[in-house]
Amino acid sequence: MTDHALWTLPNLSDLLTRYADHPIAGKRDFLDKLEEQLRGAPAATTQLAAEVLWFLHLFPSGRTLSGATKRDQISKVWSWSGEGIPDTPFLDDAHLHGVGHPGAAYFTHRPSEYEYLIRVFVAFKSLPPAEQGRLVQEDVPWSFMDWLDGQGGSDRRLVRGAILYFLFPDHLERNLSKDHKRQIYASLKGKLGTDDVIKSRSPSLGEYDRAISKIRAALEAERGTQEIDFYDDDTKNLWFTTLREGSVKDFTSWLDTYLTDRGLQLNQSGRDLKKLDQKRAIDPTTGFWANVTFVTSKPPRWLIHFDATGPDLMASVPVQHRAGVIGYANTKGGNSGALAVRILPIIKLGEGQYQEAERWEWLLLFCFPGGLEPGSSGEAFDNLDTETGILSYMKRGQPYIFAGLLCLNTGEEQLSFSVEGTSKTVSYRDATEALRKLINVAPAGGSDE
Protein backbone atom coordinates (compact mmCIF):
# COMPACT_ATOMS: atom_id res chain seq x y z
CA MET A 1 0.00 0.00 0.00
CA THR A 2 3.07 2.23 0.19
CA ASP A 3 6.46 2.60 -1.44
CA HIS A 4 8.14 2.23 1.95
CA ALA A 5 10.11 -1.00 2.47
CA LEU A 6 7.87 -2.46 5.17
CA TRP A 7 8.19 -6.18 4.46
CA THR A 8 11.75 -6.53 5.72
CA LEU A 9 12.98 -9.24 8.04
CA PRO A 10 13.73 -6.74 10.87
CA ASN A 11 10.22 -5.25 10.65
CA LEU A 12 8.56 -8.67 10.49
CA SER A 13 10.61 -9.95 13.42
CA ASP A 14 9.73 -6.88 15.49
CA LEU A 15 6.02 -7.34 14.71
CA LEU A 16 6.19 -11.04 15.63
CA THR A 17 7.89 -10.28 18.93
CA ARG A 18 5.37 -7.60 19.90
CA TYR A 19 2.38 -9.69 18.86
CA ALA A 20 3.24 -13.30 19.68
CA ASP A 21 5.51 -12.79 22.68
CA HIS A 22 3.09 -10.47 24.48
CA PRO A 23 -0.33 -12.16 24.34
CA ILE A 24 -3.24 -10.44 26.04
CA ALA A 25 -5.76 -12.65 27.81
CA GLY A 26 -9.47 -11.99 27.96
CA LYS A 27 -12.29 -11.47 25.52
CA ARG A 28 -11.35 -8.00 24.33
CA ASP A 29 -11.64 -7.20 20.63
CA PHE A 30 -8.79 -8.34 18.39
CA LEU A 31 -7.98 -4.80 17.22
CA ASP A 32 -8.18 -3.47 20.77
CA LYS A 33 -5.54 -5.98 21.86
CA LEU A 34 -3.42 -5.33 18.78
CA GLU A 35 -3.36 -1.60 19.50
CA GLU A 36 -1.99 -2.26 22.97
CA GLN A 37 0.62 -4.69 21.64
CA LEU A 38 1.81 -2.14 19.08
CA ARG A 39 1.97 0.74 21.52
CA GLY A 40 5.42 2.36 21.24
CA ALA A 41 6.31 0.43 18.07
CA PRO A 42 8.14 2.15 15.20
CA ALA A 43 5.86 3.52 12.50
CA ALA A 44 7.13 0.91 10.03
CA THR A 45 6.15 -1.97 12.32
CA THR A 46 2.66 -0.58 12.84
CA GLN A 47 2.18 0.02 9.12
CA LEU A 48 3.37 -3.50 8.43
CA ALA A 49 0.76 -4.75 10.92
CA ALA A 50 -1.89 -2.97 8.85
CA GLU A 51 -0.64 -4.59 5.64
CA VAL A 52 -0.63 -8.06 7.22
CA LEU A 53 -4.28 -7.42 8.15
CA TRP A 54 -4.88 -6.32 4.56
CA PHE A 55 -3.58 -9.68 3.32
CA LEU A 56 -5.74 -11.54 5.85
CA HIS A 57 -8.77 -9.64 4.51
CA LEU A 58 -8.07 -10.36 0.84
CA PHE A 59 -9.79 -13.75 0.68
CA PRO A 60 -13.21 -13.23 2.38
CA SER A 61 -15.90 -12.17 -0.07
CA GLY A 62 -17.98 -9.06 0.41
CA ARG A 63 -20.90 -11.20 1.58
CA THR A 64 -18.89 -12.31 4.62
CA LEU A 65 -16.90 -9.13 5.27
CA SER A 66 -17.70 -5.96 3.34
CA GLY A 67 -15.06 -3.89 1.58
CA ALA A 68 -15.99 -0.90 3.76
CA THR A 69 -15.39 -2.88 6.97
CA LYS A 70 -12.08 -4.20 5.68
CA ARG A 71 -10.98 -0.69 4.70
CA ASP A 72 -12.01 0.78 8.06
CA GLN A 73 -10.07 -1.86 10.04
CA ILE A 74 -6.92 -1.57 7.92
CA SER A 75 -7.01 2.23 8.08
CA LYS A 76 -7.52 2.11 11.83
CA VAL A 77 -4.39 0.02 12.37
CA TRP A 78 -2.36 2.23 10.01
CA SER A 79 -3.45 5.34 11.91
CA TRP A 80 -1.68 4.10 15.04
CA SER A 81 1.61 4.83 13.25
CA GLY A 82 0.82 8.55 13.45
CA GLU A 83 0.65 8.87 9.67
CA GLY A 84 -2.26 9.06 7.26
CA ILE A 85 -2.88 6.02 5.12
CA PRO A 86 -1.74 6.47 1.49
CA ASP A 87 -4.21 7.03 -1.30
CA THR A 88 -3.83 3.64 -2.92
CA PRO A 89 -5.95 1.50 -5.30
CA PHE A 90 -5.21 -1.53 -3.12
CA LEU A 91 -7.91 -0.30 -0.72
CA ASP A 92 -10.64 0.18 -3.31
CA ASP A 93 -13.67 -2.10 -3.58
CA ALA A 94 -12.22 -4.02 -6.51
CA HIS A 95 -9.13 -5.09 -4.53
CA LEU A 96 -11.11 -5.79 -1.35
CA HIS A 97 -13.92 -7.64 -3.13
CA GLY A 98 -12.71 -11.04 -1.94
CA VAL A 99 -12.89 -14.39 -3.70
CA GLY A 100 -14.76 -16.80 -1.42
CA HIS A 101 -16.27 -17.76 1.91
CA PRO A 102 -13.40 -18.80 4.21
CA GLY A 103 -15.64 -20.29 6.90
CA ALA A 104 -16.56 -19.04 10.36
CA ALA A 105 -13.31 -20.33 11.91
CA TYR A 106 -11.35 -17.86 9.76
CA PHE A 107 -12.87 -15.06 11.82
CA THR A 108 -13.25 -16.70 15.22
CA HIS A 109 -9.58 -17.72 15.12
CA ARG A 110 -8.36 -14.49 13.56
CA PRO A 111 -5.63 -13.93 16.19
CA SER A 112 -4.08 -17.32 15.37
CA GLU A 113 -4.46 -16.83 11.60
CA TYR A 114 -2.77 -13.43 11.93
CA GLU A 115 0.14 -14.84 13.93
CA TYR A 116 0.58 -17.72 11.47
CA LEU A 117 0.84 -15.23 8.61
CA ILE A 118 3.59 -13.27 10.35
CA ARG A 119 5.53 -16.45 11.18
CA VAL A 120 5.34 -17.66 7.57
CA PHE A 121 6.61 -14.30 6.26
CA VAL A 122 9.46 -14.30 8.81
CA ALA A 123 10.43 -17.85 7.84
CA PHE A 124 10.40 -17.06 4.12
CA LYS A 125 12.34 -13.82 4.51
CA SER A 126 14.94 -15.72 6.57
CA LEU A 127 15.79 -17.92 3.58
CA PRO A 128 18.66 -17.05 1.22
CA PRO A 129 17.41 -15.14 -1.86
CA ALA A 130 18.33 -18.03 -4.15
CA GLU A 131 16.18 -20.42 -2.10
CA GLN A 132 13.28 -17.97 -2.09
CA GLY A 133 13.46 -17.82 -5.87
CA ARG A 134 13.64 -21.57 -6.22
CA LEU A 135 10.52 -22.12 -4.11
CA VAL A 136 8.34 -19.85 -6.24
CA GLN A 137 9.83 -20.69 -9.65
CA GLU A 138 10.64 -24.42 -9.67
CA ASP A 139 8.05 -27.21 -9.78
CA VAL A 140 5.26 -24.64 -9.37
CA PRO A 141 3.34 -24.73 -7.06
CA TRP A 142 4.50 -27.88 -5.29
CA SER A 143 7.96 -26.74 -4.14
CA PHE A 144 6.50 -23.79 -2.29
CA MET A 145 3.57 -25.82 -0.96
CA ASP A 146 5.90 -28.47 0.47
CA TRP A 147 7.93 -25.74 2.16
CA LEU A 148 4.81 -24.01 3.49
CA ASP A 149 3.40 -27.25 4.85
CA GLY A 150 6.61 -27.69 6.81
CA GLN A 151 5.84 -24.53 8.79
CA GLY A 152 4.17 -24.92 12.17
CA GLY A 153 0.39 -24.61 12.07
CA SER A 154 -0.01 -25.19 8.33
CA ASP A 155 -2.16 -28.26 8.98
CA ARG A 156 -4.80 -26.23 10.81
CA ARG A 157 -4.60 -22.58 9.70
CA LEU A 158 -7.11 -21.66 7.00
CA VAL A 159 -5.06 -18.76 5.65
CA ARG A 160 -2.56 -21.35 4.39
CA GLY A 161 -4.94 -21.91 1.47
CA ALA A 162 -5.24 -18.16 0.85
CA ILE A 163 -1.46 -17.80 0.60
CA LEU A 164 -1.28 -20.61 -1.95
CA TYR A 165 -4.24 -19.39 -3.98
CA PHE A 166 -2.99 -15.81 -4.31
CA LEU A 167 0.50 -16.99 -5.24
CA PHE A 168 -0.63 -19.68 -7.69
CA PRO A 169 -4.22 -18.98 -8.84
CA ASP A 170 -3.68 -20.93 -12.08
CA HIS A 171 -2.78 -24.09 -10.20
CA LEU A 172 -4.77 -24.11 -6.94
CA GLU A 173 -8.37 -23.55 -5.92
CA ARG A 174 -10.09 -20.78 -3.98
CA ASN A 175 -10.86 -23.30 -1.30
CA LEU A 176 -9.74 -23.07 2.35
CA SER A 177 -11.90 -25.90 3.71
CA LYS A 178 -10.40 -29.33 4.26
CA ASP A 179 -13.90 -30.79 4.38
CA HIS A 180 -14.66 -29.32 0.95
CA LYS A 181 -11.39 -30.71 -0.39
CA ARG A 182 -12.32 -34.11 1.02
CA GLN A 183 -15.77 -33.95 -0.58
CA ILE A 184 -14.37 -32.92 -3.97
CA TYR A 185 -11.83 -35.72 -3.88
CA ALA A 186 -14.26 -38.38 -2.62
CA SER A 187 -16.85 -37.47 -5.25
CA LEU A 188 -14.58 -37.03 -8.28
CA LYS A 189 -11.61 -39.32 -7.65
CA GLY A 190 -13.01 -41.67 -10.28
CA LYS A 191 -11.52 -39.27 -12.84
CA LEU A 192 -7.99 -40.05 -11.61
CA GLY A 193 -5.64 -42.72 -12.82
CA THR A 194 -4.45 -45.38 -10.40
CA ASP A 195 -1.15 -43.59 -9.75
CA ASP A 196 -2.91 -40.33 -8.85
CA VAL A 197 -5.31 -41.74 -6.24
CA ILE A 198 -4.38 -40.83 -2.66
CA LYS A 199 -2.89 -43.84 -0.91
CA SER A 200 -2.77 -42.68 2.73
CA ARG A 201 -5.68 -43.27 5.11
CA SER A 202 -5.50 -39.76 6.59
CA PRO A 203 -4.63 -37.49 3.64
CA SER A 204 -2.87 -34.19 4.26
CA LEU A 205 -4.01 -30.90 2.79
CA GLY A 206 -1.16 -31.12 0.29
CA GLU A 207 -2.25 -34.58 -0.87
CA TYR A 208 -5.78 -33.31 -1.44
CA ASP A 209 -4.46 -30.25 -3.31
CA ARG A 210 -2.35 -32.38 -5.65
CA ALA A 211 -5.22 -34.77 -6.37
CA ILE A 212 -7.72 -31.96 -6.96
CA SER A 213 -5.27 -30.37 -9.40
CA LYS A 214 -5.40 -33.62 -11.40
CA ILE A 215 -9.20 -33.70 -11.14
CA ARG A 216 -9.30 -30.14 -12.52
CA ALA A 217 -7.16 -31.24 -15.47
CA ALA A 218 -9.57 -34.11 -16.16
CA LEU A 219 -12.59 -31.77 -16.04
CA GLU A 220 -10.85 -29.32 -18.37
CA ALA A 221 -10.20 -32.10 -20.86
CA GLU A 222 -13.80 -33.36 -20.64
CA ARG A 223 -15.36 -29.92 -21.09
CA GLY A 224 -12.82 -28.46 -23.46
CA THR A 225 -12.27 -25.36 -21.35
CA GLN A 226 -10.02 -24.09 -18.58
CA GLU A 227 -12.89 -22.09 -17.07
CA ILE A 228 -13.54 -24.58 -14.28
CA ASP A 229 -14.68 -23.40 -10.85
CA PHE A 230 -15.60 -26.00 -8.24
CA TYR A 231 -18.10 -23.54 -6.75
CA ASP A 232 -20.05 -22.93 -9.96
CA ASP A 233 -23.42 -24.67 -9.76
CA ASP A 234 -22.74 -27.15 -12.58
CA THR A 235 -19.60 -28.40 -10.82
CA LYS A 236 -20.60 -27.87 -7.19
CA ASN A 237 -23.57 -30.19 -7.63
CA LEU A 238 -21.12 -32.99 -8.41
CA TRP A 239 -19.51 -32.95 -4.97
CA PHE A 240 -21.22 -30.73 -2.39
CA THR A 241 -22.81 -33.28 -0.02
CA THR A 242 -24.48 -30.58 2.10
CA LEU A 243 -27.02 -30.25 -0.72
CA ARG A 244 -27.82 -33.94 -0.30
CA GLU A 245 -27.99 -33.69 3.48
CA GLY A 246 -30.49 -30.86 3.06
CA SER A 247 -32.72 -33.12 0.97
CA VAL A 248 -32.59 -35.79 3.67
CA LYS A 249 -33.46 -33.30 6.40
CA ASP A 250 -36.39 -31.79 4.48
CA PHE A 251 -38.04 -35.17 3.95
CA THR A 252 -37.29 -36.85 7.27
CA SER A 253 -38.40 -33.79 9.27
CA TRP A 254 -41.80 -33.95 7.63
CA LEU A 255 -42.15 -37.71 8.14
CA ASP A 256 -40.93 -37.55 11.73
CA THR A 257 -43.56 -34.90 12.53
CA TYR A 258 -46.26 -36.99 10.84
CA LEU A 259 -45.34 -40.06 12.89
CA THR A 260 -44.93 -38.16 16.16
CA ASP A 261 -48.51 -36.93 15.90
CA ARG A 262 -49.51 -40.59 15.88
CA GLY A 263 -47.35 -41.69 18.79
CA LEU A 264 -44.67 -43.20 16.58
CA GLN A 265 -41.14 -42.25 15.51
CA LEU A 266 -38.87 -42.44 12.51
CA ASN A 267 -35.64 -44.40 12.90
CA GLN A 268 -32.79 -43.32 10.62
CA SER A 269 -29.99 -45.85 10.33
CA GLY A 270 -26.60 -44.11 10.06
CA ARG A 271 -28.12 -40.64 10.51
CA ASP A 272 -25.44 -39.36 12.89
CA LEU A 273 -22.52 -40.56 10.77
CA LYS A 274 -22.29 -37.93 8.02
CA LYS A 275 -19.19 -39.49 6.51
CA LEU A 276 -17.47 -42.83 6.94
CA ASP A 277 -14.44 -42.95 9.20
CA GLN A 278 -11.42 -45.27 9.31
CA LYS A 279 -13.27 -47.84 11.44
CA ARG A 280 -15.97 -48.01 8.77
CA ALA A 281 -13.78 -47.91 5.67
CA ILE A 282 -14.50 -49.77 2.44
CA ASP A 283 -12.02 -52.41 1.25
CA PRO A 284 -11.23 -51.47 -2.39
CA THR A 285 -10.51 -55.10 -3.27
CA THR A 286 -13.87 -56.49 -2.10
CA GLY A 287 -16.19 -53.48 -2.18
CA PHE A 288 -17.30 -54.41 1.34
CA TRP A 289 -16.48 -53.28 4.85
CA ALA A 290 -12.78 -53.57 5.63
CA ASN A 291 -13.58 -54.26 9.28
CA VAL A 292 -16.34 -56.81 8.72
CA THR A 293 -16.68 -57.97 12.33
CA PHE A 294 -17.00 -54.45 13.68
CA VAL A 295 -19.40 -53.01 11.09
CA THR A 296 -21.86 -55.68 9.92
CA SER A 297 -23.76 -55.87 13.22
CA LYS A 298 -24.61 -52.15 12.97
CA PRO A 299 -23.97 -51.03 9.39
CA PRO A 300 -24.29 -47.24 8.94
CA ARG A 301 -24.98 -47.73 5.20
CA TRP A 302 -26.40 -50.50 3.08
CA LEU A 303 -23.72 -51.20 0.48
CA ILE A 304 -24.87 -51.94 -3.07
CA HIS A 305 -22.48 -52.90 -5.86
CA PHE A 306 -22.90 -51.28 -9.28
CA ASP A 307 -21.02 -53.17 -11.98
CA ALA A 308 -19.70 -50.64 -14.49
CA THR A 309 -17.61 -53.14 -16.46
CA GLY A 310 -20.42 -54.23 -18.78
CA PRO A 311 -22.46 -52.37 -21.40
CA ASP A 312 -25.27 -51.68 -18.89
CA LEU A 313 -24.96 -50.69 -15.24
CA MET A 314 -26.03 -53.58 -13.02
CA ALA A 315 -26.81 -53.41 -9.29
CA SER A 316 -26.36 -56.27 -6.84
CA VAL A 317 -26.03 -57.00 -3.15
CA PRO A 318 -22.43 -57.92 -2.23
CA VAL A 319 -21.84 -61.64 -1.80
CA GLN A 320 -20.18 -61.30 1.62
CA HIS A 321 -21.78 -62.76 4.75
CA ARG A 322 -24.44 -60.48 6.27
CA ALA A 323 -24.37 -58.14 3.27
CA GLY A 324 -28.17 -58.16 3.39
CA VAL A 325 -28.25 -56.48 6.82
CA ILE A 326 -29.58 -53.12 5.69
CA GLY A 327 -29.24 -51.13 8.92
CA TYR A 328 -30.03 -50.89 12.60
CA ALA A 329 -32.13 -48.77 14.92
CA ASN A 330 -33.08 -48.14 18.54
CA THR A 331 -36.37 -50.01 18.73
CA LYS A 332 -36.56 -50.71 22.48
CA GLY A 333 -39.41 -48.20 22.91
CA GLY A 334 -41.83 -50.21 20.80
CA ASN A 335 -42.95 -47.10 18.91
CA SER A 336 -40.86 -47.36 15.72
CA GLY A 337 -43.21 -46.57 12.87
CA ALA A 338 -40.71 -46.22 10.01
CA LEU A 339 -37.13 -46.96 9.08
CA ALA A 340 -34.92 -44.93 6.71
CA VAL A 341 -31.78 -46.68 5.42
CA ARG A 342 -28.94 -44.89 3.65
CA ILE A 343 -27.72 -46.68 0.52
CA LEU A 344 -24.09 -46.16 -0.48
CA PRO A 345 -23.13 -47.17 -4.04
CA ILE A 346 -19.90 -49.10 -4.56
CA ILE A 347 -18.75 -49.07 -8.19
CA LYS A 348 -17.08 -52.17 -9.59
CA LEU A 349 -14.27 -51.05 -11.90
CA GLY A 350 -12.76 -54.47 -12.55
CA GLU A 351 -11.94 -57.75 -10.86
CA GLY A 352 -10.93 -56.98 -7.27
CA GLN A 353 -11.25 -53.24 -7.91
CA TYR A 354 -14.03 -51.21 -6.27
CA GLN A 355 -14.60 -47.56 -5.43
CA GLU A 356 -17.29 -45.98 -3.28
CA ALA A 357 -19.29 -43.13 -4.84
CA GLU A 358 -19.74 -41.15 -1.65
CA ARG A 359 -21.35 -38.24 -3.48
CA TRP A 360 -24.37 -40.36 -4.44
CA GLU A 361 -26.91 -41.75 -2.02
CA TRP A 362 -30.51 -42.93 -1.71
CA LEU A 363 -32.85 -43.42 1.23
CA LEU A 364 -34.73 -46.72 1.38
CA LEU A 365 -37.87 -46.21 3.45
CA PHE A 366 -40.14 -48.73 5.17
CA CYS A 367 -43.32 -47.84 7.08
CA PHE A 368 -44.71 -50.36 9.58
CA PRO A 369 -48.28 -50.96 10.79
CA GLY A 370 -48.05 -49.62 14.33
CA GLY A 371 -44.88 -49.77 16.34
CA LEU A 372 -42.32 -52.49 15.87
CA GLU A 373 -41.97 -55.17 18.52
CA PRO A 374 -39.59 -53.73 21.15
CA GLY A 375 -35.98 -54.66 20.54
CA SER A 376 -32.66 -53.29 21.71
CA SER A 377 -31.01 -49.88 21.44
CA GLY A 378 -29.12 -51.15 18.39
CA GLU A 379 -31.37 -53.75 16.80
CA ALA A 380 -30.29 -54.89 13.33
CA PHE A 381 -32.70 -55.45 10.43
CA ASP A 382 -31.26 -58.84 9.64
CA ASN A 383 -31.88 -59.13 5.93
CA LEU A 384 -33.81 -57.78 2.99
CA ASP A 385 -34.41 -60.40 0.33
CA THR A 386 -34.35 -58.27 -2.81
CA GLU A 387 -36.16 -60.94 -4.86
CA THR A 388 -39.13 -61.55 -2.55
CA GLY A 389 -39.21 -58.24 -0.69
CA ILE A 390 -39.24 -59.97 2.68
CA LEU A 391 -37.64 -57.85 5.41
CA SER A 392 -36.33 -59.69 8.47
CA TYR A 393 -36.43 -58.16 11.94
CA MET A 394 -35.52 -60.05 15.10
CA LYS A 395 -35.08 -63.20 12.97
CA ARG A 396 -38.65 -63.04 11.63
CA GLY A 397 -40.33 -61.55 8.59
CA GLN A 398 -41.51 -58.04 9.38
CA PRO A 399 -44.68 -56.75 7.66
CA TYR A 400 -44.61 -53.25 6.22
CA ILE A 401 -47.34 -51.21 4.55
CA PHE A 402 -45.17 -48.93 2.43
CA ALA A 403 -41.72 -49.02 0.87
CA GLY A 404 -40.07 -46.31 -1.17
CA LEU A 405 -36.76 -45.26 -2.65
CA LEU A 406 -35.98 -41.58 -2.12
CA CYS A 407 -33.54 -40.02 -4.59
CA LEU A 408 -31.18 -37.48 -3.02
CA ASN A 409 -29.34 -36.36 -6.16
CA THR A 410 -30.51 -35.09 -9.51
CA GLY A 411 -30.81 -37.60 -12.32
CA GLU A 412 -28.45 -35.64 -14.57
CA GLU A 413 -25.50 -35.90 -12.17
CA GLN A 414 -22.68 -37.98 -13.59
CA LEU A 415 -19.60 -39.75 -12.29
CA SER A 416 -16.65 -40.68 -14.47
CA PHE A 417 -14.43 -43.68 -13.76
CA SER A 418 -11.47 -45.41 -15.29
CA VAL A 419 -12.85 -48.89 -16.00
CA GLU A 420 -10.15 -51.34 -17.04
CA GLY A 421 -8.17 -48.50 -18.58
CA THR A 422 -11.13 -46.88 -20.36
CA SER A 423 -12.97 -43.76 -19.20
CA LYS A 424 -16.64 -44.44 -18.50
CA THR A 425 -19.40 -42.09 -17.33
CA VAL A 426 -22.57 -43.15 -15.52
CA SER A 427 -25.50 -41.00 -14.45
CA TYR A 428 -27.41 -41.01 -11.19
CA ARG A 429 -30.56 -41.74 -13.19
CA ASP A 430 -28.98 -44.89 -14.64
CA ALA A 431 -27.88 -45.98 -11.16
CA THR A 432 -31.37 -45.36 -9.78
CA GLU A 433 -32.91 -47.48 -12.53
CA ALA A 434 -30.46 -50.31 -11.80
CA LEU A 435 -31.31 -50.06 -8.10
CA ARG A 436 -35.04 -50.11 -8.86
CA LYS A 437 -34.62 -53.30 -10.88
CA LEU A 438 -32.66 -54.92 -8.06
CA ILE A 439 -34.97 -54.22 -5.12
CA ASN A 440 -38.40 -55.83 -5.07
CA VAL A 441 -40.75 -55.05 -2.18
CA ALA A 442 -43.85 -56.74 -0.80
CA PRO A 443 -45.89 -54.34 1.38
CA ALA A 444 -48.75 -55.93 3.28
CA GLY A 445 -51.86 -54.30 1.89
CA GLY A 446 -49.92 -51.09 1.34
CA SER A 447 -48.04 -49.57 -1.54
CA ASP A 448 -44.58 -49.40 -3.00
CA GLU A 449 -43.11 -46.41 -4.80
C-alpha positions, 0 to 999 in steps of 0.5 A, a space after each residue: 500500500 506504500 512505497 516504503 520498504 515495510 516487508 523486511 525481516 527486521 520489521 517482520 521480526 519486530 512485529 512477531 515479537 510484539 504480537 506473539 511474545 506479548 499475548 493479552 488474555 481476555 475477551 477483548 476485541 482483536 484490534 483493541 488488543 493489537 493496538 496495545 501490543 503495538 503501543 510504542 512500536 516504530 511507525 514501520 512496524 505498525 504500518 506492516 501490521 496494517 498490511 498483514 491485516 490487509 492480506 488476511 482480509 483479501 480472501 473473504 468475499 464481500 458477503 462475509 466481510 464488506 469492503 468498507 469494513 475491511 478498509 475501516 479496520 486496515 485504516 484504523 491500524 495504520 493510523 496508530 503509526 501517526 501517519 495518514 494512510 496512502 491514497 492507494 488503489 489496493 484499498 478500493 472495492 475491486 481489490 477488497 472484493 474477496 474471492 470466497 467464503 473462508 468459513 466461520 473459523 477464519 474469523 473466530 480464530 483471527 488472532 491465530 491466523 494473523 500470527 501464522 501469517 507473520 511467522 510464515 513471512 518471517 520464515 520465508 524472509 529468513 531464507 537465502 534469496 536463491 532459495 526464495 526464488 527456487 521455491 516460487 519458480 521451480 516445480 510450481 506450485 508444489 515446491 512452495 507448498 511443500 515448504 509451506 506445509 513444513 511450517 508450524 500450524 499449516 495443517 490447521 490454519 485456514 489462511 494457508 490456502 489463501 497464501 497458496 491461492 494468491 501466489 498460484 491462482 492458475 494451479 490451486 483452488 479458492 478453497 480453504 476448507 479441508 472438508 470441501 477438499 475431502 468432498 471434492 476428492 471423494 466425489 470425483 476421484 473416479 476421474 484419476 488414474 491409479 497412480 494419482 489416487 491418494 494412498 494414505 488413510 489420513 490425507 494431508 491438505 497437500 495430498 488433497 491439493 495435488 489430487 484436486 489439481 489432477 481432477 481439474 485437469 480431467 474436467 478441463 479435458 472433458 469440457 474443453 475449457 479451462 474455465 472450471 470453478 468447483 463452486 459454480 453450480 454445474 460443478 458444485 452439484 457434483 460434490 457438495 454433499 451438504 445439498 444432499 444432506 439438506 434433501 434428507 433433512 427436508 423429507 425426514 423432518 416432515 415424516 418424523 412430525 407426521 409419525 410423532 402426531 400418531 405416537 410413533 417415531 422415525 428411525 434413521 440408520 446411520 443418521 449421525 454418521 455424516 461421513 465414513 471414518 477409518 473404522 468403517 472404511 470400504 475395502 477397495 478389493 472387495 467393495 465391502 467393509 474392511 472391518 467386517 466384524 466391527 461393522 456388519 452388526 450395525 452397518 451405517 450404510 447399506 452397500 450396493 455394488 454397481 457393476 460398471 464393467 459391462 455395457 449396462 450398469 447392473 446393481 447387486 447386493 455384495 456376496 459377503 456374509 451379512 451383506 443383506 443387513 440393511 441397517 439398525 435402529 433403537 427399537 426398544 421403545 416399541 414405537 418405531 413406525 418407520 425406518 430410513 436406510 442410507 444406501 451407499 453405491 460401490 462401483 465395480 471397476 474391474 476384478 478386485 477393484 471397487 470404489 465408493 461413490 460417496 457423493 451419491 446416495 438414496 434413502 430406502 424407506 419402510 413404514 410399519 403398521 403400528 410400532 415395531 416389537 420392542 428390541 434393543 437400542 441397536 437392533 439390526 434389520 437382519 436381511 432384505 431379500 431383494 427378490 421376494 421383498 421380505 424384510 427380516 427383523 428379530 429373525 422373523 419376517 416383518 410386515 410393512 405397509 409402504 416401501 419407497 426409494 428416495 432419490 437425493 441427487 438429480 438424475 443428470 449428475 454424472 460420475 466418471 471412472 477409469 474402467 479397465 483403462 477406459 474412461 466411463 461415465 454413468 448417471 445417477 438416473 442410470 444408477 437409480 434405474 439399476 437399483 429399482 430393478 434390483 430391489 423388489 418389495 412386498 408391502 402388506 396391503 400397502 403400496 410401493 413407490 
